Amino acid sequence: MDNVNSNRVMKGMGLAALASTMWGISGTVLQLISQNLAIPATWMLSVRTLVTGIILLAFSAIRYGKGIFNIFTERQSLISLIAYAVLGLMANLLTFYYAIQEGNASAATILQYLSPLFIVLGSVIFTHHKPFRVDIIAFILALIGVVMCITRGNITKLSIPLSALLWGIGSGITAALYVVLPKRASRHNPPIVVLGWATIIAGILFNIIRPFWVGTPKISTTLVASVATVVLFGTILPFSLLMHATKYAPSDVVSIMDALQPIVTSILSVIFFYLKMNWVEILGIIIVIIAIFILQQGRRIIREHELRL
């Protein structure tokens, strides 16, 4: 029985690792789209969200039928969905894109990876709960790691533009909202349905801002392949893999695999964009990953202790 459980957990971790790897690839491709192809953020996001939303809702309709409309029958779920679509999904996609466009995919990904820290900070600020010791340790470690990443050891000079740093911090904050805001809607609706509707809403709003058929950039094989990669590897495939992963392994075990995303993005940035990284920057990335791991595991232990009381 232990071997069976162990195999299930390993399968879940493998699926989660594959999902994180795909997100790492997607982040790297976004750098190609935003910098090398110079595609405007508003056009790219109009296409990405609309196409992704249609595909996700199509899958949801096949699986759940008319049940995909249940989310509109409960007021609190609807409010949660709209907040998630605008303040979570739209805001995160936009800030992450600009963070890459102004800087690079590696720095943007490591800053977005701080989202669990922002969730805890938000909880401390808005609920007035005293931070736990593990929160303080994680915060200090993450701060040290980020400073090492964005200065490469020279604290008098940033290795990325200030605008990229600010967009990256914004990406981390909105990634935290991306996790927190849909919780109410997800209590009574399948996660893929919530994501599908949120992406459709985001797609409609992005197209109101910038219709994808207006000022269309020159369509090339590279652009089509890149957008398709971001749609598949940035949302549809990894999200599906994560849903399956949580069936085999606990969510806290699955979340450990998140660390692969910044690692994969950094490696691919070095290979394809000739990003030069020194030992200080590499150590900084490792410290940030350790900080988030300490935070997640520390919080898990605290929750388990509180449940036993």
C-alpha positions in Angstrom: 0.0 0.0 0.0 2.9 2.4 0.8 4.5 1.7 -2.6 1.2 2.4 -4.3 0.8 5.7 -2.4 4.4 6.6 -3.1 3.9 5.9 -6.8 0.8 8.1 -6.9 2.6 11.0 -5.2 5.6 10.7 -7.6 3.1 10.7 -10.5 1.5 13.9 -9.1 4.9 15.5 -8.6 5.9 14.5 -12.2 2.8 16.1 -13.7 3.3 19.3 -11.6 6.9 19.4 -12.7 5.9 19.2 -16.3 3.3 22.0 -15.8 6.0 24.3 -14.2 8.4 23.5 -17.1 5.7 24.5 -19.6 5.2 27.8 -17.8 8.9 28.3 -17.9 8.9 27.8 -21.6 5.9 30.1 -22.1 7.7 32.9 -20.2 10.7 32.6 -22.5 8.6 32.6 -25.6 6.9 35.8 -24.3 10.3 37.5 -24.3 10.6 36.5 -28.0 7.2 38.0 -28.7 7.6 41.2 -26.7 11.2 42.0 -27.5 12.4 40.3 -30.7 9.0 40.5 -32.6 8.1 43.8 -30.8 4.4 42.8 -30.5 2.3 45.3 -28.5 1.1 43.9 -25.2 -2.6 44.9 -25.8 -2.8 43.0 -29.2 -1.0 39.9 -27.8 -3.2 39.8 -24.8 -6.4 40.3 -26.8 -5.5 37.3 -29.0 -4.2 35.1 -26.1 -7.1 35.5 -23.7 -9.8 35.3 -26.4 -8.4 32.1 -28.0 -7.6 30.5 -24.6 -11.0 31.3 -23.1 -12.9 29.8 -26.1 -10.8 26.6 -25.9 -11.2 26.3 -22.1 -15.0 26.9 -22.2 -15.3 24.4 -25.1 -13.6 21.7 -23.0 -15.7 22.7 -20.0 -18.9 22.4 -22.0 -18.0 19.0 -23.2 -17.4 17.8 -19.7 -20.0 19.7 -17.6 -22.6 20.6 -20.2 -25.0 23.4 -19.1 -23.4 23.3 -15.7 -20.8 25.8 -16.9 -23.5 28.5 -16.5 -24.1 27.7 -12.8 -21.5 30.3 -11.8 -23.8 33.1 -12.9 -26.6 31.9 -10.6 -24.8 32.7 -7.3 -24.1 36.4 -6.6 -20.9 35.9 -4.5 -19.4 33.5 -7.1 -20.1 36.0 -9.8 -18.5 38.8 -7.9 -15.5 36.6 -7.2 -15.3 35.6 -10.9 -15.4 39.2 -12.2 -12.8 40.3 -9.6 -10.6 37.4 -10.5 -10.9 38.2 -14.3 -10.0 41.9 -13.9 -7.8 42.2 -10.9 -6.2 38.8 -11.0 -6.0 37.4 -14.6 -6.0 40.6 -16.7 -3.7 42.5 -14.3 -1.3 39.7 -13.9 -1.0 39.0 -17.7 -0.4 42.7 -18.4 2.1 43.3 -15.7 4.0 40.1 -16.4 4.2 41.0 -20.2 5.5 44.5 -19.5 8.0 43.1 -16.9 9.4 40.9 -19.6 9.3 43.5 -22.3 11.1 46.1 -20.2 13.6 43.6 -18.7 13.8 39.9 -19.3 11.9 36.7 -18.7 14.2 35.4 -16.0 13.9 38.5 -13.8 10.1 38.8 -14.4 9.6 35.1 -13.5 11.5 35.3 -10.2 9.6 38.4 -9.2 6.3 36.8 -10.0 7.4 33.8 -8.0 7.2 36.0 -4.9 3.4 35.8 -5.0 3.1 33.5 -1.9 5.0 36.1 0.1 2.6 38.9 -1.1 -0.4 36.7 0.0 1.0 36.4 3.5 1.9 40.1 3.6 -1.7 40.9 2.5 -3.1 38.7 5.2 -0.9 40.4 7.8 -1.8 43.9 6.7 -5.5 43.5 6.1 -6.4 41.1 8.9 -3.9 42.6 11.4 -2.5 39.2 12.3 0.9 39.2 13.7 3.4 37.6 11.3 4.8 34.2 12.3 8.5 33.7 12.7 8.6 31.7 9.4 7.0 34.7 7.6 9.8 37.0 8.8 12.5 34.6 7.9 11.1 34.0 4.4 10.6 37.7 3.8 14.2 38.5 4.8 15.6 35.7 2.7 13.4 36.7 -0.3 14.5 40.3 -0.1 18.2 39.3 0.0 17.7 37.0 -3.0 15.8 39.6 -5.0 18.5 42.2 -4.3 21.2 39.8 -5.5 19.2 39.0 -8.6 18.5 42.6 -9.7 22.0 44.0 -8.8 24.2 41.0 -9.6 26.3 42.0 -6.6 26.7 45.6 -7.4 24.2 47.4 -5.1 24.8 50.8 -6.7 23.3 49.7 -10.0 20.3 47.7 -11.1 20.8 44.9 -13.7 17.4 45.6 -15.1 15.6 48.9 -15.7 13.6 50.3 -12.8 10.4 50.0 -14.9 11.0 46.3 -15.3 11.5 45.9 -11.5 8.2 47.8 -10.8 6.3 45.8 -13.4 7.8 42.6 -11.9 6.7 43.5 -8.4 3.3 44.3 -9.8 3.3 40.9 -11.4 4.0 39.3 -8.1 1.2 41.2 -6.4 -1.3 40.4 -9.1 -0.2 36.8 -9.1 -1.2 36.7 -5.4 -4.6 38.1 -6.3 -4.8 35.5 -9.1 -4.7 32.8 -6.3 -6.9 34.5 -3.7 -9.7 36.1 -5.7 -11.2 33.0 -7.4 -11.5 31.0 -4.2 -15.2 31.8 -3.6 -16.1 31.0 -7.2 -14.1 27.8 -7.1 -16.0 26.4 -4.0 -19.1 25.6 -6.1 -17.6 25.4 -9.6 -14.9 23.4 -11.3 -11.6 25.3 -11.5 -11.5 24.9 -15.3 -14.9 26.5 -15.6 -13.9 29.5 -13.5 -10.7 29.9 -15.4 -12.6 29.6 -18.8 -15.1 32.3 -17.9 -12.5 34.6 -16.4 -10.3 34.3 -19.5 -13.3 35.0 -21.8 -14.2 38.1 -19.7 -10.5 39.2 -19.9 -10.5 38.5 -23.7 -13.6 40.6 -24.2 -12.2 43.5 -22.2 -8.8 43.4 -23.8 -10.5 43.4 -27.2 -12.5 46.5 -26.2 -9.2 48.2 -25.4 -7.5 46.9 -28.5 -9.4 44.7 -31.0 -7.1 42.0 -32.3 -8.2 42.8 -35.9 -7.2 46.5 -35.6 -3.5 47.3 -36.3 -2.7 43.7 -36.7 1.1 43.1 -36.7 2.7 41.3 -39.7 1.6 37.7 -39.4 4.5 35.3 -39.7 5.1 31.6 -39.0 7.2 32.6 -36.0 4.5 34.8 -34.6 1.7 32.2 -35.1 3.9 29.4 -33.6 4.9 31.6 -30.6 1.3 32.7 -29.8 0.2 29.0 -30.1 3.0 28.0 -27.7 1.9 30.6 -25.1 -1.7 29.6 -25.4 -1.0 25.9 -25.0 2.0 26.0 -22.7 1.0 29.1 -20.8 -2.5 28.1 -19.7 -4.3 25.1 -21.2 -1.8 22.3 -20.9 -0.2 23.2 -17.5 -3.6 24.0 -15.9 -4.9 20.6 -17.0 -1.8 18.9 -15.7 -2.1 20.6 -12.3 -5.7 19.5 -11.9 -4.6 15.9 -12.5 -1.5 16.3 -10.3 -3.6 17.2 -7.3 -5.6 14.0 -7.7 -2.4 12.0 -7.0 -0.4 14.2 -4.6 -1.3 16.8 -1.8 -1.4 20.4 -3.0 1.5 21.4 -0.7 3.7 18.7 -2.4 2.5 19.8 -5.8 3.4 23.4 -5.0 7.0 22.5 -4.4 7.3 21.9 -8.2 6.6 25.6 -8.8 10.3 26.2 -8.3 11.0 24.7 -11.7 9.4 27.6 -13.5 12.1 30.3 -12.7 14.8 27.7 -13.1 13.6 26.6 -16.6 13.1 30.2 -17.7 16.6 31.3 -16.5 18.2 28.3 -18.3 16.3 29.0 -21.5 17.1 32.7 -21.4 20.8 31.9 -21.1 20.6 29.5 -24.1 18.3 31.4 -26.5 18.8 35.1 -25.4 22.4 34.8 -24.3 21.5 36.2 -20.9 24.7 36.5 -18.9 24.3 35.4 -15.3 27.0 35.6 -12.6 27.2 33.5 -9.5 25.6 36.2 -7.4 22.5 36.2 -9.5 22.3 32.4 -9.6 22.7 32.3 -5.8 20.0 35.0 -5.5 17.5 32.8 -7.5 18.3 29.8 -5.3 17.8 31.9 -2.1 14.4 33.2 -3.4 13.3 29.6 -4.1 14.4 28.5 -0.7 12.5 31.4 0.9 9.3 30.5 -0.8 9.8 26.9 0.1 10.3 27.8 3.8 7.2 30.0 3.7 5.0 27.3 2.1 6.2 24.5 4.4 6.1 26.7 7.5 2.6 27.8 6.8 1.5 24.2 6.2 2.9 23.0 9.5 1.2 25.9 11.3 -2.2 25.0 9.7 -1.8 21.4 10.6 -1.0 22.4 14.2 -4.0 24.7 14.4 -6.3 21.9 13.1 -5.1 19.5 15.9 -5.9 22.0 18.6 
